[in-house]
Amino acid sequence: MMECTSMSSEIKFENHSLLEEKKGANKGRVKLTDLVSRLNQEKKRERNSNIALSAAAISAIAVFGIILSI
């Protein structure tokens, strides 16, 4: 059993290490499908952040325009 005195990041690291040791056979190799899925996830994150930034900029311009027109 793990002690409760360790930090959550240490627990995550230990759990991750245990999972990697269990895989064992693929040590040192990276699957192409894993890389492609990571790339797609990164593209989605970047697209979502770009949309949020664009919406914030448009909102700021609209508010500034309304204030100027008053």
Secondary structure, DSSP 8 states (H G I E B T S, - for coil): ---TTS-HHHHHHHHHHHHHHHH-TTTT---HHHHHHHHHHHHHHHHHHHHHHHHHHHHHHHHHHHHHH-
